[in-house]
């Protein structure tokens, strides 16, 4: 669908590493306020700008062809090299993906952008060049280094991550650690906040649409969590009639998106659903509003609804289209190993084998790759049960067990190395590239 729209409208296709969650945030800042981009990018000195690629028409088709060819064995170095050659406009990252996160590349995010994006990308490219001309800047310790240095203390680890992100990204840590004048347990708000929020009268169109989304999710029992915390940024304005919260919405299972999409086909005005996001909630009595408050909307019914409008030459539905293209080397570690742990430890090897074969069938994995993966995953199942007995590793620590296994497995043959992609500190990028190049030549 994305490709069809690009072909028909002459729009541009933009891809970036989906591993950089906040990369899109920085990209939007740069595009919207490009005259101030120097300030934003310099002050948040530890934010890593990952590569962005823009293509039109013919080369957009080449992107998807390249992904089809690389999706089962692609890692960061070969994928970025190929995309850089295909793209009409390419902006390299401020630091190599291998240095920041290693060779294992989660995937790519593709979305439609307007023709004007080529100008905005030029701004990013110029900024990148000026940064290089100024010499290598110290971007501070990597994510792996920060976590490794604070492995035993989660609170200290969070603090170290925030400090290394820089004050421009996070100037106040109270959202994570609370207010020193309040009890530590008071960070979590009462569970009834969501109920009160849904019962409250909305004061603007956005709130009305959000209530509609949450009501539907609860009515259909979609697998999602709604957690509320006190908004410590507003602690000085709290009263019995004026309460400020942060609501975190986290969709647990992919099935929720399929079911929600069915609801959208019945009601085109529903807002789109995302994996996870948070919102600021202010519950108050109308009488408590100051006379000069501008909180009350001019149009709560959304006559100015932007759904039918255009933005940057694109209809809103098109500008919101996005597809995530993930690589098997990443999915081995997450979907096949991590997500299969509960099945393996509760129901045994046979059930685990059924689970991972079904996953590969859903992905359309080639028969030869399925055979290779099945052999490796059966060995993994025996290994982890021998190492842990009946104690299932947690999803936050499973890599401590998985990476040594994958590293040893990769050393046994060139085919295993290509299957795993990279693991541990002894697997060299050059070896992986040599194997992949040989296969493509053959």
N, C-alpha and C positions, 0 to 999 in steps of 0.2 A: 504493500500500500504506500509506504514511504517513497519507494522508487517510482511508482506510477505517478504520484503527485509531482515529484521532481521533474519527470519527463514532460508532463502536461503543462505545468505552470512555469517551467524554467527556473524553479527555485533552486537553492543550494542545499546540499546535504552536509551536515557538520558531524564529525565523529571526534570523540575524545575517550581517554581511558576512563572506564566507569569506576575504577578503583579510587579515583580522586573525588570523593563525595562533595567536598566544598570547592572543587575546581570550578564548577558551573557558577557558584556564587561570585567568585573572583572575576570570572569571565564576564558575567552580567554587569558587575561594577565597572569593569574596564570599558565595556561597550556603551553603557549608559552615561558614564562620566569620564570619557576617555581623556578629557583635558586635565583631569585631576589624577589620572592613573599613577603618575610618578609617586604621589603622596601615598596612595593606598598600597601600592606594591612595595614601596621602600619601607614604610613604617611597620608593615606586617612581614618582617624580614624572614621569618621562618616558614612562610607559606610556600609550598612548592607548586609551581605552575607546570602541569603536565602537558604533553603535546596535544595540539588541536589540528584537525585537518578539515578543509572545506573542498567540496567537489561539486561540479555541475554535470548534469546529463550523462554523457558517455562515461566519464570517470566515476560517477556515482554507481553505475552498473559494475564497474571494475572493483569497487569496494566490496560489494557482496560476493563477487566471484572470488576475490582474494580471501574473504572470511571463510567461504566454503572450503577452500583449499587448505587453510591454516587452522581451522577450528579444532581439529583433533590433536594437533601436536604443537600449535603455536605458543611461543613464549615471547616475552617483551621485546628482545632484541630483533628477531626476524620480523615480527609483526610491525613494529614501528618503522623498520627499514623499508618494508613493502609499502606501507601506507604513505610514507614520505615520498616515495617515487610516484605513486598513483595520484595523489592530491594535486589539485590546481593551486591551492594555497596551503602551506604547511608551516606551523610554528612549533619548533622543538621545545621541549620542556626546559625549565631553568636548571633542572638536575635530572640525570638519567634515571629511568624507572628502576633499573637494576640496583642503583645505589640506594634509592629511597625504599623500595619494597621488594626487591629481588627480581628474578627472572619470571616467576609465575605471574602471569597477567590474568586478572579476573575476566576482563572482556572489554568490549567497546560499547559506547552509547551513541546511537545515531538519531539525529532529529533534523527536521526541516527548518532552515533559517532563510531569511530574505536575502535578496541580492546585495542589500546594503551591508550585509555582514562581511563582505570582502573588504570594505573600507575599514570596518572595525577590527578585522583581523590584521590589517596592515599596521594599525596602531600597536597591537600586541607584538607584532613581529619587529617593529622599530624599537619598542621598549626592550625586547629580548636582545637585540643587537647592541643597544647602548649598554646593557648590563654586561655583555661579553667583552665589549671594548674597555669597560672599566676594570677588567680582571675578575678572577674568581672571588666571589663573596662567600664568607663563612655563613652557611645556612644552619649551623648548629648541629647537634646530634640527630641521628635518624630516629625514626619511630621505633625501630628494633632496639637501638641502643638505649633509648629512654626507658622502654618497658623492661629491658633486661637489667638495668641498673636499679629498678624499683619493683622487682618481681614479687617480693614478699609482702609489701604494704600497698593495698589498692588505693587508699586515700592519698598516700604520697605519690603514687604513680599518676593519678589524675591531676594532682597539683603540678607535677613535673611536666606533664603534657600541656597543661594550660599555660604555664610559664614559658615554655619553648614555642608555643604558638604566637606569643607576642601580645603586648598590651592592646594593640589595635584590634585584634580579633577578640580578645577577652580581657577587658580592663578590670572586671570585678568578678571575683570567684565565689560570691555569696550564693549563686544559684546552685553550686555544687556542695558547698560546705556550710550554708546557712548563715544566720546572723549570730554573732557571739553573745548577744544579749538575750537570746532565746534558747530554750531547751533543745538539745540535739535531736530529740525525737519529734520535734514540732515541724520538721521539714515536710513530712507527708501530710496532706490535707485529708479531711474526712471523705470517705467514699461516697457520701451523699452529694458531693459537689456536682457530679455529672447529672444526677437527677434534678438538682436545683437549676442547673444550666439549661436542661431541656424544657423545664417548666417556665423559665423566665421569658418575659416579653423581649424580643430582639429589638435593638435600637438602630440596627443598620442591616443592609441587604446581605452583607457577608456573613453576619451572625445567623441570620435566618437560614441561609443555605447550609451553613455548617450544622445547625440543629437538624435540618432535614437529613443530612448525610448520617449523622450519629444515630438518629431515631431509626432510620432504615437498617443500619448495621446491627443495632440491638434487636430490632423486630425480627430480622432474618437470622439472628444468632451467628453472625459472621465471626470467625476466630480472630478476635482482636482484643487488645487491652487498652483501657482508658485510665491513665493514672494522673492524679492531680497533686501538685505541690504548691506550697505558698510561694508567691512571687516576692522574693526578698528585695528586688529592685524597688518595690512599691511599699516597703514595710512602714514607712513614715506616714502613709496615707490610709492605713488600715483602720476600719472601725466596724461596729456591728452592722452597719448599713452600707458599707462600701468595702468589698472583699476582692482581693487580687490573687489570681492563681495562674499557674502554668499547667496546661493540660497536654499530656503526651499521649499520642495515639499511635499504636504499634500493631500492624497487621501481621499475624503469626504465620498464616499459611497461604500459599499461592491460590488455593481453591477459593479464597475470599474474593480475589480479583475476578475470577470467572463468574462467580455468582453475582457480584456487584455489576459486572458488565451486562448481564442479562437484565438487571433492573434498569440500567441506562437505556437499553433498547425500548423499554416501556415508558421511560420518563427522560427525555432528552435534556431536561433542565438540571438534572442531578450534577453535582460537582464531581470531578474525577477523584479517584481514590489512590493514595500513595502508600508505600510500604510503611513509612514512619514519618511523623512530623509533630510539631508542637505549636500550641497557640496560647496567647495571653488572654485570660478570661477575667472580666471585671463584672462582678455581680453587685448591683446597688439598687437602692430604692429611688425611684424617679424624683421624689421630693428632695433627695440629698444632692441632686445636681445643682451646681451653681447657676445663677441666672444667665451668665455669659457662656455657658457650656455649649459647645457645638457638637455634642455627641449625638443628639437626636437627628435622624436622617431626614433629608428632604424627600427621599423616595425609597421607602423600605420595600416596596413591591418589585423593585428592580426593573422599572420601565427603561432605565438606562442600561439594561443587561447587555453585557459586552459579547454575548455568545454569537449574536448575528453580525457583530462588527468585524472590521478587519484591522489587522495590526501588522505594520511593516509589509503590506501587500499580501498578507496571508489571512485566510479565514481562521478564526480562533481554534476551530477543531484541528486544522492542519498544523498550526504552530505548536499545539500541545502534543502532537504525535511523537512518540519516542519508542525506540526498540533497543533492548539490551542484548548484545551478542556475546555469549560467554564461551570460554575455551575449556576443552576437556581437561587439560592439565590442572586447571583451577577446580573444576567440578569433581575431580577425583578426591580432593582433600575435603571439600565441603559436602556435596550431595551424597557421594558414594561412601566416604569414610565417616565423617562427623555425623551426618543425618542417619546413617545406618547403624550407629552404635546401639541405640535402644532396641532395635529389632534383633540384632545379633545377640545381645546379652539377655534379652527376655525370652526370645523365641527360638534361638539357635541358628546354626549355620544354614540349614535348608531355607528357613524363612528369609535370612539375610540375602541368600543367593537369589531368591525370587524378587526381593526388593531391588537389588542393584540391576538385575536384568530388565526389570520393568522400567526403571529410570532410563537405561540406555535405549530401550525401545522407543520411549517417548521422545528422546532427543534425536532419534534417527541416526544413531551411531552405526558406522559401517560394521559389517559382520566380522571382518578381520580384527578391527579394534575392540569389538565386544569380546572376542576370544582372548585377546591379550589382557584386557582388563579383568575378565573373569578369573584368569589364572592368578593375577596379582592379588585381587581382592580375597580370593580363597586363602592365599598364603597370609594375607594381612589378618584375616579372621582367626586363623590358628595362632598367629604370633601374639595378637593382643589378648586373646583369652589365656594364653600361657603366661603372659606378663602380668596380667591384672586379676586373673582368677574370675571371681564373680563380681568384682568391684568395677562397675562401668566408669570409664574416664569421663570427666565432665566436658562439655562443649568448649569451655574456656581453656582447658589444658590438654586436649587430645593431641594437638600438634607436637607436644613434648614426646609423645610416644610414636606418632605417625612419621615425623621427619627422619628419625634414625632408621626406621624400617625402610622408608622410601629411598634413603641414601644408599643403604646396603643393597637394596633391590636394583637400583640404577647401575651400580658398579659391576653387576654380573654379566651384562651384555650391552652392546650398542642399542639393540632393540628396546631393552628395558629403560635405558637412558632417555631415548626418544619418547617413550610412553609416559614416564614420570615427569619429564621436562627439566627439572632441576630440583635438587634436594641437598640440604646440608651445605657445608663450606668447601667440600672437595670436588663437587661437580662443576666443571668449567663451561662457561658459555660457548667457548670456541668448539668444544667437543659436540655440544648439542647442534650448533650450526652446521658443522661438518657432516653430521649424520643426516640432517634434514636436506642439505644441499645434495648429498649423494643420492638420496631417495628421489628428489625432484629430477636430477639429471637422468637417473635410470628410467 
